[in-house]
Amino acid sequence: MKIFRAAGIILILLGILSGLLLLVSPFGIKIHGSLFTFWLLYVLCYTGGFVLYALGSPDSSAGTIFSTASGMLLIIGIIAAFSIFLHKLALITAESTVSLWLLFIFCTVAGTSGKLLAESVKEKTVKELKIP
């Protein structure tokens, strides 16, 4: 089961890095090809990483895992909102704010939902959730 945890952590980090690249890409960071690849990496690696981590840690608190994942999403969503705000004040310039808006909407909604879910399962372990 340690391999699931290790793979989960690696995927989580790759997902976070992809999300951060999506966050800074409007500000002049050159990315080869389409941003769609990073969107896929962000969503799939982040989600899959936490699933693998949870499967590798059956005695861990499910609430803690959900809370950590949701907190990271909320942080990225808040940074995206702040970046949009600074762009509109002309303090920073962005080529396009579409990725920032998508990150803001996706991350804040998913992060808030995850935090609410974390509160409902905070006393349970991963084993008790009966994940197939």
C-alpha positions as CSV (number, residue, x, y, z in Angstrom):
1,M,0.0,0.0,0.0
2,K,3.0,2.3,0.4
3,I,3.3,2.4,-3.4
4,F,-0.2,3.8,-3.7
5,R,0.7,6.6,-1.3
6,A,4.0,7.4,-3.1
7,A,2.3,7.4,-6.5
8,G,-0.5,9.5,-5.1
9,I,1.9,12.1,-3.7
10,I,3.8,12.3,-7.0
11,L,0.5,12.7,-9.0
12,I,-0.7,15.4,-6.5
13,L,2.5,17.3,-7.0
14,L,2.3,17.0,-10.8
15,G,-1.3,18.2,-10.6
16,I,-0.4,21.2,-8.4
17,L,2.5,22.1,-10.7
18,S,0.1,21.9,-13.7
19,G,-2.4,24.1,-11.9
20,L,0.3,26.7,-11.0
21,L,1.5,26.7,-14.7
22,L,-2.1,27.4,-15.7
23,L,-2.1,30.2,-13.1
24,V,1.0,31.9,-14.4
25,S,0.6,31.2,-18.2
26,P,-1.4,34.4,-18.9
27,F,1.5,36.5,-17.6
28,G,4.1,35.6,-20.2
29,I,5.3,32.1,-19.3
30,K,5.7,30.4,-22.6
31,I,4.2,26.9,-22.9
32,H,4.8,24.7,-25.9
33,G,1.5,23.7,-27.4
34,S,-2.0,23.9,-26.0
35,L,-3.1,24.6,-22.4
36,F,-5.5,21.8,-22.7
37,T,-2.8,19.3,-21.8
38,F,-2.1,21.1,-18.6
39,W,-5.9,21.2,-17.8
40,L,-6.0,17.5,-18.3
41,L,-2.9,16.9,-16.2
42,Y,-4.2,19.3,-13.5
43,V,-7.6,17.7,-13.1
44,L,-6.6,14.0,-13.6
45,C,-3.4,14.0,-11.6
46,Y,-4.8,16.0,-8.8
47,T,-7.9,13.9,-8.4
48,G,-6.2,10.6,-9.2
49,G,-3.4,11.5,-6.8
50,F,-5.7,12.0,-3.8
51,V,-7.6,8.8,-4.7
52,L,-4.4,6.8,-4.8
53,Y,-3.1,8.4,-1.6
54,A,-6.4,7.6,0.2
55,L,-6.3,4.0,-1.0
56,G,-2.7,3.7,0.3
57,S,-3.7,5.1,3.6
58,P,-6.8,3.2,4.7
59,D,-6.4,4.2,8.4
60,S,-5.9,7.9,7.7
61,S,-8.7,10.4,8.4
62,A,-10.9,10.9,5.4
63,G,-11.7,14.4,6.6
64,T,-8.0,15.3,6.7
65,I,-7.4,14.1,3.2
66,F,-10.5,15.9,1.8
67,S,-9.7,19.0,3.8
68,T,-6.1,19.1,2.5
69,A,-7.1,18.6,-1.1
70,S,-9.9,21.2,-0.9
71,G,-7.6,23.7,0.8
72,M,-5.1,23.5,-2.0
73,L,-7.9,24.1,-4.5
74,L,-9.2,27.1,-2.6
75,I,-5.7,28.6,-2.5
76,I,-5.3,28.3,-6.3
77,G,-8.8,29.7,-6.8
78,I,-8.1,32.7,-4.5
79,I,-4.8,33.4,-6.2
80,A,-6.6,33.3,-9.6
81,A,-9.2,35.8,-8.4
82,F,-6.5,38.1,-7.0
83,S,-4.7,37.9,-10.3
84,I,-7.8,38.9,-12.2
85,F,-8.3,41.8,-9.8
86,L,-4.7,43.0,-10.3
87,H,-5.1,42.7,-14.0
88,K,-8.2,44.8,-14.0
89,L,-6.4,47.4,-12.0
90,A,-3.7,47.4,-14.7
91,L,-1.1,46.5,-12.0
92,I,-0.1,43.4,-13.9
93,T,-0.8,42.5,-17.6
94,A,-2.1,39.2,-18.8
95,E,-2.5,38.0,-22.4
96,S,-5.8,36.4,-21.6
97,T,-7.8,35.9,-18.4
98,V,-9.8,32.9,-19.6
99,S,-7.6,30.4,-17.7
100,L,-7.7,32.5,-14.6
101,W,-11.5,32.7,-14.7
102,L,-11.7,28.9,-15.2
103,L,-9.3,28.3,-12.4
104,F,-11.2,30.7,-10.1
105,I,-14.6,29.1,-10.8
106,F,-13.5,25.5,-10.8
107,C,-11.2,25.7,-7.8
108,T,-13.4,27.7,-5.5
109,V,-16.5,25.6,-6.2
110,A,-14.6,22.3,-5.9
111,G,-12.6,23.5,-2.9
112,T,-15.7,24.7,-1.1
113,S,-17.6,21.5,-1.9
114,G,-14.6,19.5,-0.7
115,K,-14.4,21.4,2.6
116,L,-18.1,20.7,3.2
117,L,-17.6,17.1,2.5
118,A,-14.5,17.0,4.8
119,E,-16.7,18.3,7.6
120,S,-19.3,15.5,7.1
121,V,-16.6,12.7,7.2
122,K,-14.1,14.2,9.6
123,E,-14.6,11.4,12.2
124,K,-14.3,8.5,9.7
125,T,-11.2,6.8,8.3
126,V,-10.8,6.0,4.6
127,K,-11.7,2.3,5.3
128,E,-15.0,3.4,6.8
129,L,-16.1,5.2,3.7
130,K,-16.3,1.8,1.9
131,I,-14.6,2.9,-1.3
132,P,-14.8,0.0,-3.8
